[in-house]
């Protein structure tokens, strides 16, 4: 269920609104009747770090074997740009 709240009222009811979101509700914050922000519950069971590592691992499949991030060809023996 979506709950619509004016920002001025939300400041006074913050704890209650957060509890509602934890129960699965969505909160739509309005200023003078115009929507400006939305708060929704975090999807349970999704670990964002696991998602990030999976994306990085999938991207590495497209990099040729033996490729490094070393860019020695751009620098001289003293580490200065050529």
C-alpha positions, -999 to +999 in steps of 0.1 A: +000+000+000+013+035-008+010+061+019+011+098+009+026+122+034+034+159+034+071+165+042+062+188+071+041+160+087+067+133+079+093+150+101+070+145+131+061+109+122+095+096+110+097+067+133+061+056+125+067+059+087+099+039+089+081+011+107+054+012+080+081+008+053+096-021+073+061-037+071+062-035+033+044-002+026+057+025+003+057+062+014+053+090-011+066+124+003+049+155-011+056+192-009+025+213-014+007+183-029+035+176-054+054+143-051+091+149-044+105+116-029+096+080-023+106+055+003+102+018-002+113-014+017+147-030+009+142-063-009+150-091+015+173-118+005+193-095-019+229-089-008+241-060-029+277-069-024+271-104-039+253-087-068+283-064-073+309-092-072+288-112-097+287-083-121+324-077-119+331-114-124+308-115-155+326-085-169+360-102-166+348-129-190+352-103-218+388-094-210+414-114-230+436-137-209+469-121-197+455-085-198+466-063-170+459-028-159+496-019-162+502+010-186+540+010-187+540+020-224+528+055-213+557+061-189+595+062-191+619+043-168+615+070-141+577+068-140+572+101-159+548+104-188+564+099-222 
